Amino acid sequence: MSCDFLALAQPGVQKLSPYQPGKPVEELERELGIRGIVKLASNENPLPPSRRALAAIADAGAQLARYPDGSGFRLKNALAARLGVDVAQLTLGNGSNDVLELLARAYLGRDAECVFSAHAFAVYPLVTLATGATPVVVPARDWGHDLVAMAAAVTPRTRVMFVANPNNPTGTWITRADLEQLLDTVPGDVIVVLDEAYFEYVQEDDYPDGTTLLSAYPNLVVTRTFSKAWGLAALRIGYGISNPQIADALNRVRQPFNANALALAAAEAVLDDHEFLEQSIRVNREGLQQLQAGCRELGLDWVPTAGNFLAVHVGREGVPLYQQLLHEGVIVRPVANYGMPDHLRVTVGTESENRRFLQALQKVLSA
Ligand SMILES: *Cc1c(COP(=O)(O)O)cnc(C)c1O
């Protein structure tokens, strides 16, 4: 007789819903038999990858039979120099997602609570529930994090708080003053994880660089990634910056080789590619203006964003609209599962990709 193996899983695991990624281009090609598909669904950099990164990957290929450097020596040193922090403060991850998971594994567990906002990044509930901890979801204000309410949601059982700045899928950001007020209010034994996945894209003057607050707040952890502005999403490489004791705890729970050799080499190389980063930022700034102008013409509103994506208020159910857009060869992201049923999230693409999206949106809205 066979068991119910789902029922045997830990209670927290039974409560999970699997992460829903953006639809891959190849999948839609298979389903609809169409070509020239535009994917604006996963906040990826629309530019081809940095040539320096590609060259570094080609070189690293000769050593594929060997395990990678488990200490990530070269990348950590490059990052430490760039960020003005000590190597002992860094934790490398298989994407910054990995670092979020390491934080949950090291600091959560049954009886613990983890505070985050409504409409926040979907990975926070995933990593929380998987440890058996209880998610405490704080209602948002104007789609953004309500930091005063989040601080008030802290109890003696709170171990971790996740703050995405800017947040995905809303694009909302918090100011330096508000962040400092949060850190001044939250007890020093609650780890505040400041997720800066879109840091390099942000242009807003009042946006804080979390790394400048690390020395004042030892309970602060900043996470960043090479998946977005640096254009290396497929390689899976990100990092955390924290006080050395937290990094020590994360180092104990991580896989010995959680960052792979090609990712280590490419990330180190891309850090020197200033041109690539500048171009990425410029393409994003111009693309955001293009998307906003197009939405304005269509009479659509959006959530103010600091990232490389836009949560567009489509004024009707987003999921059917998303499906109609698929038939036009345009993949965006429905966000009903983030409590935003009347929005669609669109990633900023190249000029022609944005145009394709706006044309398709106009077509399906008027159909
Ligand atoms: C994309 C994203 C990440 C991380 O992505 P990785 O590819 O795992 O580095 C983390 N946080 C937020 C809010 C994101 O949108």
The ligand as a MOL file (V3000), in Angstrom:
LIG
                    3D

  0  0  0     0  0            999 V3000
M  V30 BEGIN CTAB
M  V30 COUNTS 15 15 0 0 0
M  V30 BEGIN ATOM
M  V30 1 C 14.6680 38.7980 -8.8010 0
M  V30 2 C 14.6180 39.0430 -7.3170 0
M  V30 3 C 15.5080 38.4430 -6.4360 0
M  V30 4 C 16.5480 37.4750 -6.7250 0
M  V30 5 O 16.8570 36.8690 -7.7420 0
M  V30 6 P 18.1230 35.9150 -7.8640 0
M  V30 7 O 18.1240 35.6410 -9.3180 0
M  V30 8 O 17.8720 34.7150 -7.0280 0
M  V30 9 O 19.3010 36.6780 -7.3980 0
M  V30 10 C 15.4570 38.7550 -5.0940 0
M  V30 11 N 14.5540 39.6160 -4.6390 0
M  V30 12 C 13.6850 40.2070 -5.4300 0
M  V30 13 C 12.7260 41.1650 -4.8460 0
M  V30 14 C 13.6730 39.9330 -6.7940 0
M  V30 15 O 12.7580 40.5080 -7.5710 0
M  V30 END ATOM
M  V30 BEGIN BOND
M  V30 1 1 1 2
M  V30 2 1 2 3
M  V30 3 2 2 14
M  V30 4 1 3 4
M  V30 5 2 3 10
M  V30 6 1 4 5
M  V30 7 1 5 6
M  V30 8 2 6 7
M  V30 9 1 6 8
M  V30 10 1 6 9
M  V30 11 1 10 11
M  V30 12 2 11 12
M  V30 13 1 12 13
M  V30 14 1 12 14
M  V30 15 1 14 15
M  V30 END BOND
M  V30 END CTAB
M  END
